[in-house]
Amino acid sequence: MIHKIWLSFILAAFIATCAQAVTGAGSAGFEQVMTAVSSMAGLSVDIAIGLIGVLAFWLGIFEVAEKSGMIQKFARVLSPLLCRIMPQIPRDHPALGSITMNLSANVMGLDNAATPFGIRAMQDMQKLNNTPDTLTNSQILFLVLNTSSVTLFPIAVFLYRAEQGAAQPTDVFIPILLATSASTFVGVLVTAMVQRINLFEKVIVLYATALFAALTAVVLYFSTLAADQLASQSSVVANFLLLSFVVAVLLAGYRKKLNTYELFIDGAKKGFEVAVYLIPYLLAMLIAIGMLRASGVLDYISDMLATGVALMGGDTRFVEAIPTALMKPLSGSGARALMIETMQYQGADSFAGRLASVLQGSTETTFYVLAVYLGAVGIKHARHAVACCLAADAAGILTAITVSYWFFG
């Protein structure tokens, strides 16, 4: 599936560039596309190099956590739920602990920690994979949870809105949470239907109810805070929890009389290996995305959408923010740039500016996540992972548009 999407991106870019040259719309298109190829090739290496330090640190900590038994303790917390939605994973398996840590980091918006935890989770689940080149059902559901993950603290969006002069930078907080929650709900629902998972089991319903209650309480509290208070408090809480985890892991290892330093070094070595191994996968996906953007295909889709909505007599204000929605599954930095551009051109407090902010926070960079996590374990066949992840993205985008009209008119 993913190889067909990759090829379709490149072919679409090539056809669009040829069409521009033939029609006289622009003969510089080929140069722009090839410049994008070179740029993305360099970016893939830069990303991998940038990940080395973070991966080395967290995989080192994770090695100590596993040997000290900390990961098993985390696994027990969610094992009743995860064993039902991911029945291929046995109880008390290390994968449950790494999955728990990854999802927790995503919820807190700690991307730097979430990625190493996610890679470790994929590696742990890969040990249970009887067909190493093909994703298992558990790995697919895990990817869906990552690409649609609920983030309680989209601080970066608030800071960019503040920089662009928004009167209330956090006024998009509730819409973002609603949109990302819808993305996760639809992603899990679609995946469960494909994998025939019964989501109405008593244990799953109890966990879902508890999670909904916790999210509601957090939303009610943080929605009462001012922008500076929200940013500072969420940052303090998130980083305190993360630092506490690191210290707790090292102390647990010390209490068990483990050589925590040596264990950390052993785990850190894996970070270098994984980062280098990721480069070809990042290279392939980023080049295709860069070509697609440079060829003008995304702009053409936006224009076609605006024309269609106008012909049907619909409100076309949302179209100004659609480039952010189209770019987000492909490139996080590209979507961020388009969000800022929209706020600069339309105004941070305009409907398009607010919608672009909600779209930025509603979903993850799907194809980047797929490239990193599949590359980390050498997966070639993604099965229904791409379709389920894109279904979650579509739900997040549609909900973002809907709630933005609801909140901002």
SELUM-679817 format. One line per 8 residues: number of its first residue (from 1); their letters; for each residue x, y, z of N, C-alpha, C. Coordinates in steps of 0.02 Angstrom, whole numbers, plus 50000, padded with zeros to 5 digits. Layout:
<sites>
NUM> a> X,Y,Z,X,Y,Z,X,Y,Z; ...
</sites>
This chain:
<sites>
1> mihkiwls> 50041,49939,50000,50000,50000,50000,50043,50063,50000; 50092,50065,50047,50130,50127,50053,50174,50139,49992; 50197,50085,49959,50239,50094,49900,50199,50123,49842; 50134,50107,49840,50091,50134,49788,50078,50209,49799; 50068,50227,49862,50058,50298,49879,50121,50337,49863; 50179,50309,49881,50243,50342,49867,50252,50354,49792; 50238,50303,49752,50245,50309,49680,50194,50358,49651; 50133,50358,49679,50081,50404,49654,50100,50477,49668
9> filaafia> 50133,50490,49724,50156,50558,49739,50205,50582,49685; 50253,50539,49669,50305,50558,49620,50275,50566,49551; 50231,50520,49531,50199,50525,49465,50155,50586,49460; 50118,50602,49513,50075,50661,49512,50117,50724,49504; 50173,50727,49540,50218,50785,49534,50246,50790,49464; 50265,50734,49435,50294,50735,49367,50242,50757,49315; 50183,50730,49319,50130,50748,49272,50111,50822,49278; 50106,50846,49340,50088,50916,49350,50142,50962,49323
17> tcaqavtg> 50205,50944,49332,50261,50985,49308,50263,50986,49231; 50251,50928,49201,50249,50924,49128,50192,50965,49100; 50134,50963,49133,50076,51001,49111,50090,51076,49113; 50125,51098,49165,50142,51169,49170,50188,51190,49113; 50236,51147,49095,50283,51163,49041,50248,51165,48973; 50203,51117,48961,50168,51112,48897,50120,51171,48887; 50085,51190,48940,50036,51244,48935,50067,51313,48940; 50132,51315,48955,50165,51379,48960,50156,51413,49027
25> agsagfeq> 50127,51376,49075,50115,51406,49141,50180,51417,49179; 50231,51381,49159,50296,51391,49193,50345,51338,49172; 50403,51358,49148,50454,51310,49126,50505,51296,49180; 50498,51332,49236,50547,51322,49291,50525,51267,49338; 50470,51234,49322,50443,51184,49367,50490,51126,49379; 50524,51103,49325,50570,51047,49332,50627,51064,49380; 50652,51125,49373,50706,51146,49417,50682,51150,49490; 50621,51175,49500,50594,51181,49568,50585,51112,49600
33> vmtavssm> 50561,51064,49560,50550,50997,49586,50616,50964,49604; 50666,50972,49560,50731,50941,49574,50766,50977,49632; 50754,51041,49639,50781,51076,49697,50749,51049,49761; 50684,51034,49757,50649,51005,49815,50678,50936,49831; 50696,50898,49779,50726,50832,49791,50791,50839,49830; 50834,50885,49808,50897,50896,49842,50887,50920,49914; 50839,50966,49921,50824,50993,49987,50799,50939,50035; 50753,50898,50011,50726,50845,50053,50777,50791,50068
41> aglsvdia> 50823,50778,50021,50875,50730,50034,50919,50752,50092; 50937,50816,50091,50976,50844,50146,50937,50844,50211; 50872,50860,50206,50830,50863,50266,50824,50795,50299; 50820,50742,50259,50813,50675,50288,50873,50657,50331; 50933,50677,50307,50994,50664,50346,50995,50708,50408; 50974,50771,50401,50973,50817,50458,50926,50791,50513; 50868,50766,50492,50820,50739,50541,50850,50680,50578; 50880,50634,50540,50909,50575,50571,50965,50594,50619
49> igligvla> 51007,50642,50599,51061,50664,50643,51033,50698,50705; 50980,50738,50695,50948,50771,50752,50917,50722,50801; 50898,50664,50776,50867,50614,50820,50918,50574,50860; 50980,50575,50838,51030,50531,50870,51035,50542,50945; 51044,50605,50965,51052,50619,51036,50992,50601,51077; 50932,50620,51052,50870,50605,51089,50858,50530,51093; 50868,50496,51036,50859,50423,51036,50908,50389,51083; 50971,50411,51080,51022,50380,51122,51005,50388,51196
57> fwlgifev> 50984,50448,51215,50968,50461,51286,50909,50418,51309; 50854,50421,51271,50794,50387,51295,50799,50312,51289; 50832,50287,51239,50841,50214,51235,50889,50190,51290; 50935,50233,51310,50978,50216,51367,50937,50212,51431; 50894,50261,51442,50851,50260,51501,50804,50200,51498; 50780,50186,51438,50733,50131,51430,50766,50064,51446; 50830,50057,51429,50866,49995,51445,50869,49984,51520; 50883,50038,51557,50884,50033,51630,50814,50017,51657
65> aeksgmiq> 50763,50050,51628,50694,50040,51651,50672,49967,51641; 50693,49938,51585,50673,49869,51572,50708,49821,51619; 50773,49830,51630,50810,49784,51672,50790,49791,51746; 50767,49851,51765,50748,49862,51835,50676,49841,51850; 50638,49825,51798,50569,49804,51808,50518,49860,51804; 50540,49922,51791,50494,49979,51788,50445,49972,51730; 50469,49949,51673,50426,49943,51615,50370,49892,51628; 50386,49838,51662,50336,49788,51678,50281,49818,51723
73> kfarvlsp> 50302,49863,51769,50253,49895,51812,50206,49939,51772; 50233,49977,51724,50190,50018,51681,50144,49974,51639; 50170,49917,51618,50130,49872,51577,50069,49847,51614; 50076,49835,51679,50020,49809,51718,49963,49859,51722; 49978,49924,51718,49927,49975,51724,49876,49971,51667; 49901,49963,51607,49857,49962,51548,49849,49893,51516; 49881,49844,51545,49878,49778,51514,49807,49751,51505; 49760,49762,51553,49692,49737,51541,49660,49766,51479
81> llcrimpq> 49674,49831,51466,49646,49863,51406,49684,49843,51343; 49751,49850,51345,49791,49838,51285,49787,49765,51263; 49780,49719,51310,49776,49649,51291,49710,49633,51256; 49660,49675,51264,49596,49665,51230,49594,49698,51161; 49625,49756,51155,49626,49789,51090,49686,49768,51048; 49737,49738,51082,49795,49711,51048,49806,49639,51073; 49762,49593,51056,49764,49525,51084,49826,49486,51066; 49864,49508,51017,49925,49472,50998,49981,49481,51049
89> iprdhpal> 49975,49531,51093,50027,49544,51142,50010,49510,51208; 50052,49466,51233,50039,49431,51297,50041,49480,51355; 50007,49462,51409,50009,49502,51470,50081,49505,51497; 50100,49563,51525,50166,49575,51555,50222,49575,51504; 50205,49577,51439,50258,49583,51389,50286,49654,51390; 50351,49663,51380,50382,49731,51382,50349,49780,51333; 50320,49755,51279,50289,49800,51230,50233,49841,51262; 50197,49813,51310,50142,49849,51341,50169,49909,51380
97> gsitmnls> 50226,49901,51411,50255,49957,51447,50280,50012,51401; 50313,49994,51347,50338,50045,51300,50281,50079,51264; 50227,50043,51250,50168,50074,51219,50137,50124,51268; 50133,50105,51332,50106,50150,51382,50147,50215,51387; 50213,50208,51388,50256,50267,51393,50249,50311,51331; 50244,50281,51272,50236,50320,51211,50171,50359,51211; 50116,50326,51228,50051,50360,51227,50049,50415,51280; 50080,50403,51338,50082,50454,51390,50120,50516,51367
105> anvmgldn> 50177,50505,51334,50217,50561,51308,50179,50599,51255; 50142,50564,51213,50103,50598,51161,50048,50641,51192; 50014,50614,51243,49960,50651,51276,49987,50716,51305; 50048,50713,51333,50078,50773,51364,50112,50818,51313; 50113,50797,51249,50143,50839,51198,50218,50836,51198; 50248,50783,51226,50321,50777,51230,50347,50737,51171; 50349,50769,51113,50368,50734,51051,50438,50704,51055; 50484,50740,51086,50553,50715,51089,50558,50649,51128
113> aatpfgir> 50514,50640,51176,50514,50577,51214,50470,50525,51180; 50415,50547,51148,50367,50500,51119,50399,50459,51063; 50441,50490,51022,50470,50454,50965,50515,50397,50987; 50563,50407,51033,50603,50350,51055,50561,50295,51088; 50511,50315,51128,50467,50265,51159,50429,50227,51105; 50406,50263,51053,50369,50231,50999,50412,50182,50960; 50474,50202,50946,50520,50156,50911,50532,50094,50953; 50541,50104,51018,50552,50046,51062,50490,50001,51063
121> amqdmqkl> 50431,50032,51063,50369,49992,51063,50364,49950,50999; 50381,49981,50941,50379,49944,50878,50429,49886,50879; 50489,49899,50908,50539,49846,50912,50517,49789,50957; 50484,49807,51013,50460,49755,51059,50405,49713,51026; 50360,49747,50990,50306,49710,50956,50333,49668,50898; 50387,49692,50868,50418,49655,50813,50444,49587,50835; 50461,49580,50898,50485,49516,50924,50429,49463,50923; 50366,49486,50920,50309,49441,50918,50284,49430,50847
129> nntpdtlt> 50318,49461,50799,50295,49460,50730,50322,49399,50693; 50277,49356,50670,50297,49296,50634,50315,49309,50561; 50293,49367,50535,50311,49388,50467,50345,49456,50472; 50411,49457,50483,50447,49518,50500,50442,49576,50451; 50424,49563,50388,50420,49617,50339,50349,49646,50333; 50303,49623,50375,50232,49644,50371,50207,49665,50440; 50170,49719,50442,50142,49743,50505,50092,49694,50534; 50094,49687,50600,50043,49648,50635,49984,49693,50651
137> nsqilflv> 49929,49663,50672,49870,49702,50691,49886,49750,50749; 49924,49726,50797,49942,49767,50854,49984,49828,50833; 50031,49817,50788,50073,49872,50764,50031,49923,50726; 49983,49899,50688,49940,49944,50650,49898,49988,50697; 49868,49957,50747,49828,49996,50794,49872,50046,50832; 49933,50025,50848,49980,50070,50882,49996,50130,50837; 50007,50119,50773,50020,50174,50727,49961,50221,50721; 49901,50193,50720,49841,50235,50718,49836,50279,50780
145> lntssvtl> 49850,50250,50838,49848,50289,50900,49901,50344,50899; 49957,50333,50866,50009,50384,50863,49992,50440,50814; 49968,50421,50755,49953,50472,50704,49891,50513,50721; 49851,50488,50768,49790,50524,50787,49790,50543,50861; 49848,50540,50892,49852,50543,50965,49822,50607,50994; 49785,50599,51048,49757,50656,51084,49814,50692,51120; 49821,50757,51109,49872,50797,51141,49839,50849,51185; 49852,50845,51250,49820,50892,51297,49853,50961,51295
153> fpiavfly> 49917,50964,51276,49953,51027,51281,49984,51046,51214; 49945,51072,51166,49973,51095,51102,50006,51163,51109; 50056,51166,51151,50087,51230,51170,50116,51266,51109; 50147,51229,51063,50178,51262,51005,50127,51303,50966; 50067,51277,50958,50015,51314,50922,49999,51379,50958; 49993,51376,51025,49978,51436,51063,50033,51488,51056; 50095,51465,51058,50151,51512,51054,50153,51546,50985; 50142,51508,50932,50141,51538,50865,50083,51588,50858
161> raeqgaaq> 50026,51572,50888,49970,51619,50885,49986,51683,50923; 50020,51676,50979,50039,51735,51018,50088,51778,50978; 50136,51745,50944,50185,51782,50904,50151,51820,50847; 50096,51793,50822,50061,51824,50766,50008,51874,50789; 50006,51888,50854,49963,51942,50879,49893,51921,50897; 49880,51858,50910,49813,51836,50929,49794,51868,50996; 49731,51891,51001,49708,51922,51063,49706,51871,51119; 49682,51810,51104,49680,51755,51152,49711,51693,51118
169> ptdvfipi> 49776,51684,51124,49809,51629,51089,49781,51560,51104; 49751,51552,51164,49727,51486,51184,49653,51475,51167; 49623,51519,51129,49551,51511,51114,49538,51450,51069; 49591,51421,51042,49583,51361,51000,49594,51297,51039; 49604,51302,51105,49620,51244,51146,49566,51190,51143; 49504,51210,51159,49449,51161,51159,49435,51134,51089; 49432,51177,51037,49423,51149,50969,49477,51099,50949; 49540,51113,50967,49594,51065,50951,49582,50999,50987
177> llatsast> 49564,51002,51051,49553,50940,51088,49495,50900,51059; 49441,50935,51039,49384,50900,51009,49404,50868,50943; 49443,50904,50903,49463,50878,50837,49509,50818,50844; 49559,50823,50888,49606,50768,50895,49573,50707,50928; 49524,50720,50972,49487,50664,51003,49446,50628,50951; 49414,50666,50906,49375,50636,50852,49420,50595,50806; 49480,50621,50793,49528,50585,50751,49546,50518,50782; 49560,50518,50847,49578,50456,50881,49518,50408,50883
185> fvgvlvta> 49459,50434,50898,49399,50391,50902,49386,50356,50836; 49387,50395,50781,49373,50365,50715,49429,50317,50695; 49491,50336,50709,49547,50292,50692,49541,50224,50726; 49526,50225,50791,49519,50163,50829,49458,50125,50805; 49403,50160,50792,49342,50127,50770,49352,50092,50703; 49382,50126,50655,49394,50097,50589,49441,50037,50594; 49494,50044,50633,49541,49989,50641,49508,49929,50676; 49467,49944,50726,49433,49890,50761,49385,49853,50715
193> mvqrinlf> 49352,49889,50670,49307,49857,50622,49346,49812,50575; 49403,49836,50550,49443,49796,50504,49471,49734,50540; 49494,49744,50602,49525,49689,50639,49475,49649,50681; 49411,49669,50678,49357,49635,50714,49370,49633,50789; 49386,49691,50816,49395,49699,50888,49329,49721,50918; 49307,49690,50971,49246,49708,51005,49260,49764,51055; 49240,49825,51038,49253,49883,51080,49202,49891,51137; 49153,49847,51139,49101,49852,51190,49111,49804,51248
201> ekvivlya> 49170,49774,51251,49186,49733,51309,49187,49777,51372; 49169,49747,51428,49162,49785,51490,49226,49822,51508; 49283,49788,51503,49347,49819,51522,49363,49879,51478; 49352,49873,51412,49365,49928,51366,49320,49987,51381; 49257,49974,51395,49209,50028,51411,49229,50063,51475; 49251,50026,51526,49272,50056,51589,49333,50101,51580; 49382,50077,51543,49442,50118,51530,49424,50181,51490; 49381,50173,51440,49360,50230,51399,49323,50282,51441
209> talfaalt> 49281,50258,51486,49244,50304,51530,49291,50342,51576; 49338,50306,51605,49387,50338,51649,49429,50389,51611; 49450,50371,51550,49490,50417,51510,49450,50480,51492; 49387,50470,51474,49344,50528,51456,49336,50574,51516; 49325,50545,51575,49317,50586,51636,49381,50625,51651; 49439,50592,51643,49503,50626,51656,49514,50683,51607; 49501,50670,51543,49509,50722,51492,49463,50781,51506; 49401,50767,51526,49353,50820,51541,49378,50863,51598
217> avvlyfst> 49404,50831,51651,49429,50868,51708,49488,50913,51689; 49534,50886,51649,49592,50924,51627,49570,50984,51584; 49523,50972,51538,49499,51026,51495,49467,51081,51536; 49425,51062,51584,49390,51112,51625,49439,51154,51664; 49492,51122,51688,49542,51159,51727,49583,51206,51684; 49612,51178,51630,49657,51219,51589,49621,51271,51548; 49556,51261,51536,49519,51311,51498,49507,51374,51538; 49518,51372,51605,49509,51431,51647,49573,51472,51652
225> laadqlas> 49629,51447,51625,49692,51481,51633,49706,51529,51576; 49744,51581,51591,49765,51628,51539,49820,51595,51498; 49836,51626,51441,49885,51597,51394,49952,51584,51427; 49978,51635,51463,50043,51626,51494,50042,51573,51549; 49986,51570,51586,49979,51520,51639,49974,51450,51610; 49936,51444,51556,49928,51378,51525,49994,51352,51500; 50031,51395,51465,50096,51373,51438,50144,51354,51493; 50148,51396,51545,50197,51384,51598,50178,51323,51640
233> qssvvanf> 50114,51318,51659,50093,51262,51702,50098,51195,51666; 50076,51193,51603,50079,51130,51567,50151,51109,51555; 50195,51158,51542,50265,51143,51532,50297,51116,51596; 50281,51148,51652,50308,51126,51716,50285,51055,51733; 50220,51043,51725,50193,50977,51741,50224,50923,51697; 50226,50936,51631,50252,50886,51585,50325,50870,51598; 50365,50923,51606,50437,50912,51617,50452,50883,51686; 50412,50901,51736,50420,50871,51803,50407,50796,51800
241> lllsfvva> 50353,50776,51766,50337,50705,51761,50391,50668,51723; 50418,50699,51671,50470,50666,51631,50534,50658,51671; 50555,50711,51705,50616,50708,51745,50608,50659,51803; 50548,50658,51832,50534,50611,51887,50540,50539,51863; 50517,50527,51802,50522,50460,51774,50596,50440,51767; 50637,50485,51741,50708,50470,51732,50741,50453,51799; 50728,50495,51849,50758,50484,51915,50732,50419,51946; 50667,50407,51939,50638,50346,51967,50668,50283,51935
249> vllagyrk> 50679,50286,51870,50710,50229,51835,50780,50216,51861; 50820,50268,51867,50889,50260,51889,50892,50235,51962; 50847,50261,52004,50846,50239,52074,50823,50166,52079; 50774,50147,52036,50751,50078,52036,50807,50031,52016; 50846,50051,51966,50904,50011,51946,50956,50006,52001; 50967,50062,52035,51016,50063,52090,50995,50017,52147; 50930,50019,52164,50904,49977,52218,50911,49903,52202; 50909,49887,52138,50917,49817,52118,50991,49800,52107
257> klntyelf> 51033,49847,52126,51106,49837,52121,51129,49825,52050; 51097,49860,52003,51117,49856,51933,51169,49909,51918; 51210,49897,51869,51258,49947,51846,51221,49992,51796; 51189,50043,51822,51146,50086,51781,51186,50122,51726; 51247,50140,51742,51289,50174,51692,51301,50129,51632; 51321,50068,51644,51335,50022,51589,51272,50006,51549; 51216,49997,51585,51153,49983,51551,51133,50043,51507; 51143,50103,51533,51126,50163,51495,51168,50166,51431
265> idgakkgf> 51232,50152,51437,51277,50153,51379,51255,50102,51327; 51237,50042,51350,51214,49990,51304,51152,50011,51266; 51105,50042,51302,51044,50066,51269,51057,50124,51222; 51102,50169,51243,51117,50228,51202,51149,50208,51135; 51189,50155,51135,51220,50132,51073,51167,50115,51021; 51111,50089,51043,51057,50071,50997,51027,50134,50964; 51030,50190,50999,51003,50252,50971,51040,50273,50908; 51106,50266,50908,51145,50283,50849,51128,50236,50791
273> evavylip> 51122,50172,50807,51107,50123,50755,51038,50136,50724; 50989,50150,50765,50921,50161,50740,50918,50224,50697; 50951,50278,50719,50949,50342,50682,50978,50334,50612; 51034,50299,50606,51065,50288,50541,51020,50242,50498; 50990,50193,50529,50947,50146,50493,50885,50181,50463; 50864,50237,50495,50803,50272,50473,50814,50313,50410; 50875,50331,50394,50888,50378,50340,50856,50358,50273; 50864,50296,50248,50834,50279,50183,50758,50286,50183
281> yllamlia> 50725,50269,50238,50652,50273,50242,50630,50346,50242; 50664,50387,50281,50648,50459,50281,50662,50489,50212; 50717,50470,50182,50736,50497,50117,50682,50483,50065; 50658,50422,50062,50608,50403,50012,50544,50444,50021; 50519,50449,50082,50455,50483,50093,50461,50558,50085; 50514,50588,50113,50521,50661,50110,50532,50685,50038; 50568,50647,49998,50578,50667,49928,50512,50668,49891; 50470,50617,49901,50405,50615,49868,50361,50673,49889
289> igmlrasg> 50362,50689,49955,50322,50744,49981,50347,50811,49953; 50413,50820,49951,50442,50882,49925,50424,50892,49852; 50426,50839,49811,50408,50843,49741,50335,50862,49732; 50293,50833,49774,50221,50847,49770,50206,50920,49785; 50241,50946,49834,50229,51016,49853,50257,51064,49800; 50318,51051,49777,50350,51096,49729,50314,51098,49662; 50281,51043,49644,50247,51040,49580,50181,51079,49579; 50158,51100,49637,50095,51137,49641,50033,51095,49645
297> vldyisdm> 50040,51030,49655,49982,50985,49659,49937,51004,49717; 49967,51019,49775,49927,51036,49833,49888,51100,49822; 49918,51149,49790,49883,51212,49775,49825,51199,49727; 49837,51155,49679,49785,51139,49630,49725,51106,49665; 49738,51061,49711,49683,51028,49748,49643,51079,49788; 49678,51126,49820,49644,51178,49859,49599,51220,49814; 49625,51240,49756,49586,51281,49709,49524,51244,49684; 49533,51180,49669,49477,51140,49646,49423,51134,49701
305> latgvalm> 49446,51126,49762,49399,51121,49818,49360,51186,49827; 49396,51243,49823,49363,51307,49831,49311,51318,49776; 49328,51300,49715,49281,51307,49659,49219,51263,49670; 49230,51202,49691,49173,51157,49703,49127,51182,49757; 49156,51206,49812,49115,51232,49867,49076,51294,49845; 49108,51338,49806,49075,51398,49782,49017,51381,49736; 49027,51333,49692,48974,51313,49646,48913,51286,49683; 48924,51254,49740,48869,51226,49780,48840,51278,49828
313> ggdtrfve> 48866,51339,49824,48839,51392,49867,48862,51388,49939; 48916,51351,49952,48940,51343,50021,48987,51399,50041; 49002,51402,50106,49048,51451,50134,49119,51429,50118; 49155,51472,50083,49222,51453,50061,49277,51479,50108; 49259,51506,50165,49310,51534,50209,49359,51481,50234; 49335,51420,50241,49378,51368,50268,49433,51347,50218; 49422,51363,50154,49469,51341,50103,49538,51373,50113; 49539,51433,50140,49603,51468,50151,49649,51428,50197
321> aiptalmk> 49620,51387,50240,49660,51348,50287,49673,51276,50264; 49642,51256,50209,49648,51187,50185,49720,51167,50169; 49762,51211,50141,49832,51190,50130,49867,51163,50192; 49850,51191,50250,49878,51165,50313,49854,51094,50325; 49790,51082,50312,49761,51015,50321,49792,50964,50274; 49803,50985,50211,49832,50939,50162,49906,50925,50176; 49940,50974,50203,50012,50966,50216,50026,50928,50280; 49981,50933,50330,49996,50904,50396,50012,50830,50394
329> plsgsgar> 49975,50788,50357,49994,50717,50356,50061,50705,50322; 50084,50753,50282,50145,50744,50243,50207,50773,50278; 50199,50832,50307,50257,50866,50336,50235,50912,50392; 50261,50899,50452,50245,50941,50509,50272,51011,50502; 50334,51018,50478,50363,51084,50469,50329,51122,50413; 50309,51086,50360,50273,51119,50306,50205,51144,50328; 50170,51103,50367,50104,51124,50392,50111,51183,50440; 50163,51182,50481,50174,51238,50527,50187,51303,50489
337> almietmq> 50227,51298,50436,50241,51357,50395,50177,51383,50362; 50135,51338,50337,50072,51359,50306,50024,51389,50357; 50024,51363,50418,49982,51392,50471,50004,51464,50486; 50070,51474,50493,50096,51541,50507,50081,51588,50448; 50089,51562,50387,50075,51602,50328,50002,51623,50325; 49958,51578,50343,49886,51594,50344,49871,51648,50395; 49901,51642,50454,49889,51692,50506,49919,51760,50486; 49975,51759,50452,50005,51822,50430,49963,51857,50377
345> yqgadsfa> 49936,51817,50331,49898,51846,50275,49826,51862,50295; 49794,51817,50333,49724,51826,50350,49714,51858,50419; 49764,51852,50462,49758,51876,50531,49751,51817,50579; 49784,51821,50636,49783,51766,50684,49713,51754,50710; 49672,51806,50716,49605,51799,50743,49551,51795,50689; 49572,51789,50627,49525,51777,50573,49500,51706,50576; 49446,51691,50541,49420,51623,50541,49472,51575,50513; 49503,51595,50457,49554,51552,50426,49614,51542,50471
353> grlasvlq> 49635,51595,50506,49692,51591,50551,49678,51543,50609; 49619,51548,50637,49601,51503,50692,49593,51432,50668; 49561,51423,50610,49551,51355,50583,49618,51323,50568; 49665,51360,50539,49731,51332,50524,49765,51309,50588; 49755,51346,50643,49784,51327,50707,49753,51262,50733; 49687,51257,50726,49652,51196,50748,49674,51136,50707; 49680,51146,50642,49702,51092,50597,49773,51069,50614; 49816,51117,50632,49885,51100,50649,49888,51055,50710
361> gstettfy> 49842,51066,50757,49843,51027,50819,49799,50966,50818; 49762,50954,50764,49711,50901,50764,49739,50833,50746; 49792,50830,50706,49820,50765,50684,49896,50767,50686; 49925,50709,50674,49998,50704,50672,50022,50701,50599; 50088,50702,50591,50118,50696,50525,50120,50622,50506; 50065,50599,50477,50053,50527,50466,50110,50493,50429; 50130,50520,50372,50179,50486,50331,50249,50489,50362; 50263,50541,50400,50327,50544,50436,50328,50489,50490
369> vlavylga> 50273,50484,50527,50269,50432,50579,50276,50363,50549; 50242,50352,50493,50246,50287,50460,50318,50273,50436; 50349,50323,50407,50417,50314,50383,50466,50297,50439; 50459,50333,50495,50505,50322,50552,50492,50254,50584; 50430,50240,50600,50415,50179,50638,50422,50116,50596; 50401,50119,50533,50411,50061,50489,50485,50051,50475; 50521,50106,50467,50593,50102,50454,50631,50074,50513; 50607,50089,50574,50642,50067,50634,50643,49991,50640
377> vgikharh> 50594,49957,50610,50592,49883,50615,50595,49849,50547; 50608,49888,50494,50617,49860,50428,50554,49831,50396; 50497,49861,50412,50433,49837,50384,50426,49862,50312; 50404,49818,50267,50392,49837,50197,50318,49837,50178; 50279,49796,50212,50208,49791,50195,50165,49818,50252; 50131,49874,50237,50094,49909,50290,50022,49884,50297; 49998,49841,50252,49930,49815,50254,49879,49872,50256; 49834,49873,50304,49782,49924,50306,49800,49984,50350
385> avacclaa> 49864,49989,50369,49885,50043,50414,49874,50112,50384; 49894,50120,50321,49889,50186,50289,49816,50208,50284; 49772,50162,50263,49701,50179,50256,49670,50199,50323; 49686,50162,50376,49659,50177,50442,49686,50244,50469; 49750,50256,50458,49779,50320,50480,49749,50379,50443; 49739,50371,50377,49710,50425,50338,49636,50436,50355; 49601,50383,50375,49532,50390,50398,49530,50433,50462; 49578,50420,50506,49583,50461,50567,49599,50534,50549
393> daagilta> 49645,50544,50502,49661,50612,50479,49600,50648,50452; 49562,50613,50410,49502,50643,50379,49452,50663,50433; 49444,50620,50484,49398,50636,50538,49421,50697,50577; 49487,50701,50589,49513,50759,50624,49504,50823,50585; 49515,50820,50520,49507,50880,50477,49434,50903,50475; 49389,50856,50463,49317,50873,50459,49292,50900,50526; 49314,50869,50581,49293,50894,50646,49322,50963,50661; 49385,50973,50640,49416,51039,50650,49377,51094,50615
401> itvsywff> 49356,51080,50553,49317,51129,50516,49249,51140,50549; 49217,51086,50570,49151,51091,50601,49152,51131,50667; 49199,51113,50711,49201,51147,50776,49226,51218,50769; 49265,51233,50717,49287,51302,50706,49228,51346,50686; 49184,51319,50644,49123,51357,50628,49080,51365,50691; 49079,51314,50732,49039,51315,50794,49066,51367,50842; 49132,51368,50853,49162,51412,50902,49173,51483,50876; 49192,51489,50812,49214,51553,50786,49169,51581,50731
409> g> 49116,51543,50714,49067,51569,50665,49093,51577,50596
</sites>
